[in-house]
Each structure stands twice: as C-alpha cells, then as structure tokens.
C-alpha cells in the first residue's frame, strides 16, 4: 500500500516500513503518531485522490528519534565594501517509521 501524506508544509510518498525524516514534531521517542492529512492512497489496483484529503485515510508512524541535520553555512559578502557575514544553521528533524496505512 502506498500513500502521500502532508506534514510540515511538505508532501511525502510513504509505504509501510519507510523511514522518514520530517520537520520537528513535539512527540517523544517511542510514541505513535497518526497523520490524517493523506492526499493519495493506492493499493496497486485502485487509487484514491483526495480533494484535498482522502476521507477516512490514516497513516500511523512511530517516532524513532529527534535529531538535528548537518550544519549549513550562510556567507554574505559585498565586494569592495569590507562587508562579510558568516552564519550557521542546523535544522531540527524527527525520524519516523511508518507502521501502518489505512485507507
């Protein structure tokens, strides 16, 4: 079974057993989350597309861990003006494992 879900302003194509890295969620490690914002479900024979969401469809996921991404360096420079600024950023992520998809 295949589903497309929406979380954190992004869309993810998932199947059962998929490991997924999404924007930080508030749940703790080991908890189960239910996503009801399912945009599409497919079982290989039939496909349901929501307007905007598929009614009754749910995706269950287990929180594996909260982690941070790699550091991104932001560097600004204006030539001939002695202006340089360096800034770093690390995004917070939640690692999920998809446990079940119900259509």
DRENDO-1510 file (C-alpha; in Angstrom, 1 decimal, always signed):
<recs>
REC; n; res; u; v; w
REC; 1; UNK; +0.0; +0.0; +0.0 .
REC; 2; UNK; +1.2; +3.5; -0.9 .
REC; 3; UNK; +0.2; +6.9; +0.5 .
REC; 4; UNK; +1.2; +10.5; +0.1 .
REC; 5; UNK; +0.9; +12.5; +3.3 .
REC; 6; UNK; +1.4; +16.1; +4.2 .
REC; 7; UNK; +3.3; +17.4; +7.3 .
REC; 8; UNK; +5.4; +20.4; +8.0 .
REC; 9; UNK; +4.3; +22.0; +4.7 .
REC; 10; UNK; +5.8; +19.2; +2.7 .
REC; 11; UNK; +4.5; +16.1; +1.0 .
REC; 12; UNK; +6.0; +12.6; +1.4 .
REC; 13; UNK; +5.4; +9.4; -0.5 .
REC; 14; UNK; +5.4; +6.5; +2.0 .
REC; 15; UNK; +4.9; +2.8; +2.3 .
REC; 16; UNK; +4.8; +0.5; +5.3 .
REC; 17; UNK; +8.3; +0.3; +6.9 .
REC; 18; UNK; +9.6; +3.5; +5.3 .
REC; 19; UNK; +12.0; +5.6; +7.5 .
REC; 20; UNK; +11.0; +9.3; +7.1 .
REC; 21; UNK; +12.8; +12.4; +8.2 .
REC; 22; UNK; +10.3; +15.3; +8.7 .
REC; 23; UNK; +10.3; +18.7; +10.3 .
REC; 24; UNK; +10.4; +18.6; +14.1 .
REC; 25; UNK; +7.3; +17.2; +15.8 .
REC; 26; UNK; +6.6; +17.6; +19.5 .
REC; 27; UNK; +6.1; +13.9; +20.3 .
REC; 28; UNK; +8.6; +12.0; +22.3 .
REC; 29; UNK; +10.7; +9.0; +21.2 .
REC; 30; UNK; +8.7; +5.7; +21.1 .
REC; 31; UNK; +5.3; +7.4; +20.7 .
REC; 32; UNK; +2.8; +6.7; +17.9 .
REC; 33; UNK; +1.5; +9.4; +15.7 .
REC; 34; UNK; -1.5; +9.4; +13.4 .
REC; 35; UNK; -1.5; +11.5; +10.2 .
REC; 36; UNK; -4.9; +12.3; +8.8 .
REC; 37; UNK; -3.7; +14.7; +6.1 .
REC; 38; UNK; -3.4; +11.9; +3.5 .
REC; 39; UNK; -3.5; +13.3; -0.1 .
REC; 40; UNK; -3.5; +10.0; -2.0 .
REC; 41; UNK; -3.7; +6.3; -1.3 .
REC; 42; UNK; -3.1; +3.4; -3.7 .
REC; 43; UNK; -3.1; -0.4; -3.2 .
REC; 44; UNK; -1.8; -1.3; -6.7 .
REC; 45; UNK; -5.3; -1.8; -8.2 .
REC; 46; UNK; -7.2; +1.3; -7.3 .
REC; 47; UNK; -6.0; +4.8; -6.4 .
REC; 48; UNK; -7.9; +7.4; -4.4 .
REC; 49; UNK; -7.0; +11.1; -4.7 .
REC; 50; UNK; -8.3; +13.5; -2.1 .
REC; 51; UNK; -9.9; +16.9; -2.6 .
REC; 52; UNK; -7.7; +18.0; -0.7 .
REC; 53; UNK; -7.6; +14.9; +1.7 .
REC; 54; UNK; -8.8; +11.4; +1.3 .
REC; 55; UNK; -11.6; +10.9; +3.8 .
REC; 56; UNK; -11.1; +8.1; +6.3 .
REC; 57; UNK; -7.5; +7.5; +5.4 .
REC; 58; UNK; -4.8; +7.5; +8.1 .
REC; 59; UNK; -1.1; +6.8; +8.3 .
REC; 60; UNK; +0.4; +5.6; +11.6 .
REC; 61; UNK; +4.0; +6.2; +12.4 .
REC; 62; UNK; +6.3; +5.6; +15.3 .
REC; 63; UNK; +8.8; +8.2; +16.5 .
REC; 64; UNK; +12.3; +6.8; +16.4 .
REC; 65; UNK; +14.3; +9.8; +17.5 .
REC; 66; UNK; +14.6; +13.6; +17.5 .
REC; 67; UNK; +17.8; +14.8; +15.8 .
REC; 68; UNK; +19.5; +17.7; +14.0 .
REC; 69; UNK; +20.6; +18.0; +10.4 .
REC; 70; UNK; +24.1; +18.9; +9.2 .
REC; 71; UNK; +25.3; +22.5; +9.6 .
REC; 72; UNK; +24.7; +24.8; +6.8 .
REC; 73; UNK; +27.0; +27.8; +6.4 .
REC; 74; UNK; +25.4; +31.1; +5.2 .
REC; 75; UNK; +28.0; +33.6; +3.9 .
REC; 76; UNK; +27.3; +37.1; +2.7 .
REC; 77; UNK; +29.8; +39.4; +1.1 .
REC; 78; UNK; +29.7; +42.7; -0.7 .
REC; 79; UNK; +32.8; +43.3; -2.8 .
REC; 80; UNK; +34.9; +46.4; -2.2 .
REC; 81; UNK; +32.9; +47.4; +0.9 .
REC; 82; UNK; +34.6; +45.3; +3.6 .
REC; 83; UNK; +31.3; +43.6; +4.4 .
REC; 84; UNK; +31.4; +39.9; +5.3 .
REC; 85; UNK; +28.9; +37.9; +7.5 .
REC; 86; UNK; +29.1; +34.2; +8.3 .
REC; 87; UNK; +26.2; +32.5; +10.0 .
REC; 88; UNK; +25.5; +28.8; +10.6 .
REC; 89; UNK; +22.2; +26.9; +10.9 .
REC; 90; UNK; +21.2; +23.3; +11.9 .
REC; 91; UNK; +17.6; +22.2; +11.3 .
REC; 92; UNK; +15.7; +20.0; +13.8 .
REC; 93; UNK; +14.2; +16.8; +12.5 .
REC; 94; UNK; +12.1; +13.9; +13.7 .
REC; 95; UNK; +12.9; +10.4; +12.4 .
REC; 96; UNK; +9.7; +8.4; +11.8 .
REC; 97; UNK; +9.0; +4.8; +10.9 .
REC; 98; UNK; +5.7; +4.2; +9.0 .
REC; 99; UNK; +3.9; +1.3; +10.8 .
REC; 100; UNK; +0.5; +1.2; +9.0 .
REC; 101; UNK; -1.6; +2.7; +6.3 .
REC; 102; UNK; -5.4; +2.6; +6.5 .
REC; 103; UNK; -7.5; +3.7; +3.5 .
</recs>
